[in-house]
Amino acid sequence: MLNQAYPYPAALIFGVPGAGKGTQGEILTRVPGFFHLSSGVIFRKLDPKSEEGRIVRDYSVRGELAPDDLTIRIFLNWLESQRAAERFRPREQLLLLDGLPRNVVQCDLIKKYVDVKSVLHFVCHDEEAMIKRIRRRAVLENRPDDASESVTRKRFEVYRRETLPVLEHYGDDMIVEIESTDIPAEVLQHCLEGLVPVVKSNFPRTIPS
């Protein structure tokens, strides 16, 4: 049976690997009114000895997407654990989805759980710069899934083939384009310009007279 609070108002943080989605998501989650959920972070926290952890790792090391049903199940289990612990407060916080949905099938699978209000599309026209950023991240953050350049290039191929159509699914009216190569403060400013109207319309607050 569905949680009575479903669907949760949400915005997507969307873009190519290495575009800085996670960085901005982590900054935004420190701002009252936002809760950042990164599928990549969740996947990396899975017990590698568990069946779910093993399956996700097998796909990740090949630069491929994990199966849709498994991805959604992991996402929901983690999100509901955060809600139960009162770290995610759906009546007060806009859910920021980073790395989900990763294809159009997942858009349909999540729609009874989340109501996507806006898509922040992190645009970068220099793919090689993103690949270099990912290689630096692999060293700085000890992320072995980012260490192989061939796997990273495969992830970009998968993004273009399977993930990019998500933008067409949601349509131009919902998309806010953000230049990911701007300085972080500018990127944050543009994110807030896109998100604040969504928060104000979905989480009305009583203003004292």
C-alpha positions as CSV (number, residue, x, y, z in Angstrom):
1,M,0.0,0.0,0.0
2,L,1.3,3.4,-0.9
3,N,2.4,5.9,1.7
4,Q,-0.3,8.5,2.2
5,A,2.2,11.3,1.6
6,Y,2.9,10.0,-2.0
7,P,3.7,11.5,-4.4
8,Y,6.4,13.6,-3.0
9,P,7.1,17.0,-4.7
10,A,10.5,16.7,-6.4
11,A,13.0,18.3,-8.8
12,L,15.6,16.5,-10.9
13,I,19.2,17.5,-10.9
14,F,20.1,16.2,-14.3
15,G,23.1,16.2,-16.6
16,V,26.1,14.3,-17.9
17,P,28.5,12.5,-15.5
18,G,30.9,14.9,-13.9
19,A,28.7,18.0,-14.4
20,G,28.7,18.9,-10.7
21,K,25.2,17.6,-9.9
22,G,26.3,16.0,-6.6
23,T,28.3,19.1,-5.5
24,Q,25.3,21.4,-5.9
25,G,23.0,18.8,-4.4
26,E,25.1,18.6,-1.3
27,I,25.1,22.4,-1.0
28,L,21.4,22.7,-1.5
29,T,20.5,20.1,1.1
30,R,22.1,22.4,3.7
31,V,19.5,25.0,2.7
32,P,16.2,24.6,4.6
33,G,13.5,23.3,2.3
34,F,15.6,20.9,0.3
35,F,16.6,17.2,0.6
36,H,19.2,15.8,-1.8
37,L,19.0,12.1,-2.8
38,S,21.9,10.8,-5.0
39,S,21.5,7.4,-6.4
40,G,25.2,7.1,-6.9
41,V,25.9,7.8,-3.2
42,I,23.2,5.2,-2.3
43,F,24.7,2.6,-4.6
44,R,28.2,3.1,-3.2
45,K,26.9,2.6,0.4
46,L,25.4,-0.8,-0.4
47,D,27.1,-3.7,1.3
48,P,29.3,-5.2,-1.5
49,K,28.7,-8.7,-0.1
50,S,24.9,-8.3,-0.5
51,E,23.1,-9.5,-3.6
52,E,22.0,-5.9,-4.4
53,G,25.5,-4.6,-3.8
54,R,27.0,-7.2,-6.0
55,I,24.6,-6.7,-8.9
56,V,24.9,-2.9,-8.8
57,R,28.7,-3.1,-8.8
58,D,28.8,-5.6,-11.7
59,Y,26.8,-3.1,-13.8
60,S,28.8,-0.1,-12.5
61,V,32.2,-1.4,-13.4
62,R,31.0,-1.9,-17.0
63,G,29.6,1.7,-17.1
64,E,26.0,0.4,-17.5
65,L,22.8,1.1,-15.7
66,A,21.6,-1.3,-13.0
67,P,18.2,-3.0,-13.7
68,D,15.3,-0.7,-13.4
69,D,13.3,-2.6,-10.9
70,L,16.3,-3.0,-8.6
71,T,17.2,0.7,-8.9
72,I,13.7,1.8,-7.9
73,R,13.5,-0.7,-5.0
74,I,16.8,0.5,-3.6
75,F,15.7,4.1,-4.1
76,L,12.4,3.6,-2.3
77,N,13.9,1.6,0.6
78,W,16.5,4.3,1.2
79,L,14.1,7.2,0.9
80,E,11.6,5.7,3.3
81,S,14.3,4.9,5.8
82,Q,15.3,8.6,5.7
83,R,11.7,9.6,6.1
84,A,11.2,7.2,9.1
85,A,14.3,8.7,10.7
86,E,12.9,12.2,10.0
87,R,15.9,13.3,8.0
88,F,13.6,13.6,5.0
89,R,10.5,15.6,5.9
90,P,8.2,15.5,2.8
91,R,5.8,18.1,4.1
92,E,8.6,20.7,4.5
93,Q,11.3,19.7,1.9
94,L,11.5,19.5,-1.8
95,L,13.1,16.2,-2.9
96,L,16.1,16.7,-5.2
97,L,16.7,13.6,-7.2
98,D,20.3,13.3,-8.5
99,G,20.9,10.3,-10.8
100,L,17.3,9.1,-11.0
101,P,15.4,8.6,-13.2
102,R,18.1,7.4,-15.6
103,N,15.8,6.4,-18.4
104,V,12.2,6.9,-19.6
105,V,11.1,3.6,-18.1
106,Q,12.2,4.8,-14.6
107,C,10.3,8.0,-15.2
108,D,7.1,5.9,-15.3
109,L,8.2,3.7,-12.4
110,I,8.7,6.6,-10.0
111,K,5.7,8.8,-10.9
112,K,3.4,7.3,-8.3
113,Y,6.1,8.0,-5.6
114,V,7.4,11.4,-6.8
115,D,5.8,14.3,-8.6
116,V,8.5,16.0,-10.7
117,K,7.9,19.7,-10.7
118,S,11.2,20.9,-12.4
119,V,14.3,19.6,-14.1
120,L,17.6,21.4,-13.5
121,H,19.6,20.5,-16.6
122,F,23.3,20.9,-16.0
123,V,24.7,21.7,-19.5
124,C,28.3,21.1,-20.5
125,H,29.5,21.3,-24.1
126,D,33.0,20.0,-23.4
127,E,32.8,16.3,-22.8
128,E,36.6,15.9,-22.5
129,A,36.6,18.5,-19.6
130,M,34.0,16.3,-17.8
131,I,36.0,13.2,-18.3
132,K,39.1,14.9,-16.8
133,R,37.0,16.1,-13.9
134,I,35.8,12.5,-13.2
135,R,39.4,11.2,-13.3
136,R,40.4,13.8,-10.7
137,R,37.3,12.9,-8.6
138,A,38.4,9.3,-8.7
139,V,41.6,10.1,-7.0
140,L,40.4,12.8,-4.6
141,E,37.3,10.9,-3.4
142,N,38.7,7.4,-3.7
143,R,36.0,6.4,-6.2
144,P,37.2,3.3,-8.1
145,D,34.1,3.3,-10.3
146,D,35.5,6.6,-11.8
147,A,39.1,5.4,-12.3
148,S,38.8,3.7,-15.7
149,E,38.6,6.1,-18.6
150,S,37.1,3.5,-20.9
151,V,34.3,2.8,-18.4
152,T,33.7,6.6,-18.1
153,R,33.4,6.9,-21.8
154,K,31.0,4.0,-21.8
155,R,28.9,5.9,-19.2
156,F,28.7,8.9,-21.5
157,E,27.5,6.6,-24.4
158,V,24.8,5.2,-22.1
159,Y,23.8,8.7,-21.0
160,R,23.3,9.8,-24.6
161,R,21.4,6.7,-25.5
162,E,19.3,6.0,-22.5
163,T,19.3,9.0,-20.1
164,L,19.1,12.0,-22.4
165,P,15.6,11.1,-23.6
166,V,14.4,11.8,-20.1
167,L,14.5,15.5,-21.0
168,E,12.1,15.0,-23.9
169,H,9.8,13.0,-21.6
170,Y,9.4,15.9,-19.2
171,G,9.3,18.6,-21.8
172,D,10.8,22.1,-22.3
173,D,8.4,23.8,-19.9
174,M,9.8,22.0,-16.9
175,I,13.5,22.3,-17.8
176,V,15.8,25.0,-16.4
177,E,19.2,25.0,-18.2
178,I,22.2,25.7,-16.1
179,E,25.8,26.1,-17.4
180,S,27.8,23.7,-15.3
181,T,31.1,25.3,-16.1
182,D,30.3,28.6,-14.3
183,I,31.8,29.2,-10.9
184,P,30.1,27.2,-8.2
185,A,28.4,30.3,-6.7
186,E,26.9,31.1,-10.0
187,V,25.7,27.6,-10.5
188,L,24.1,27.7,-7.1
189,Q,22.4,31.0,-7.8
190,H,20.9,29.6,-11.0
191,C,19.7,26.4,-9.2
192,L,18.0,28.5,-6.6
193,E,16.4,30.7,-9.3
194,G,14.8,27.6,-10.7
195,L,13.9,25.9,-7.4
196,V,12.6,28.7,-5.2
197,P,9.4,29.2,-7.2
198,V,8.7,25.4,-6.9
199,V,9.2,25.5,-3.1
200,K,7.0,28.5,-2.7
201,S,4.2,27.0,-4.7
202,N,4.3,23.6,-3.1
203,F,5.2,24.4,0.5
204,P,3.2,27.5,1.4
205,R,4.0,29.2,4.7
206,T,1.8,31.3,6.8
207,I,3.3,34.9,7.1
208,P,2.7,36.4,10.5
209,S,0.5,39.5,10.3
